[in-house]
Amino acid sequence: LFWLLGTWAYLRYVEQPGWRRYLPVTACMLMGLLSKPVLMTFPASLLLLDYWPLARASRAVPGAWRRLVIEKLPLFALALAFAALAIVGQHLGGSIQSLETAPPAQRIGIVLLNYITYLKKIFWPVHLAIVYPYYPPLPFSLSLYHLAVLGGLTYAGWRSRRALPMVWMGWLWFLLNLAPVAGFLPAGSVQFADRFVYVPGIGLAVALVWGGAELARRRPDYAAAVRAAMALALAACALLTHRQLGFWRDSLTV
């Protein structure tokens, strides 16, 4: 809620920059951080919005990106403070696993696996669960495969940045906002959770919706097929959502 309200406030700020319109952005981020520290990536997400669709960082303007970063320094300061508080709190609570329990190589494998798993569940939302226990340590070859898939998708998004900037922006949004909960700092007894993908999934939705609309605009002969595919996808998501909600009806079904 506060993430989206803060985004709305930021769009109003961009229309007419000034401290009076900057304060609501800061207030929304602060209230969001008090609710859940995952908003630590919020200022970086605003930079992605500056790239597309706001186009505030023109190559013709020297130092445009530096100005945009400086503009968000108060937000980055809030993010760093709450990130430190979250890590200290998890550590004092004994939730964060030590390097002996989960060495860096294993953590990187978990991160790669989680990114791929979240992608699968977004586009094929089956076998959902309330609790996902940790997998046993993965073989190195499987981690290399996951790295190759993510690297290939990132390269494809980067190559499309001129023709389809919304696809590149959406992919970066997904990577960025999933990073704090991707598993490099393993906490608790679960490897991932469906709720962690709510905000990162916005980026993929942007890439699909605006990217699909742009492709349909450029190729009118495929427009009807794109619309039909989108309608079928929405219908499938609605049916699966209806089914999933049934499991949350009461404590017994859960």
Disulfide bonds with the S-S distance in Angstrom:
none
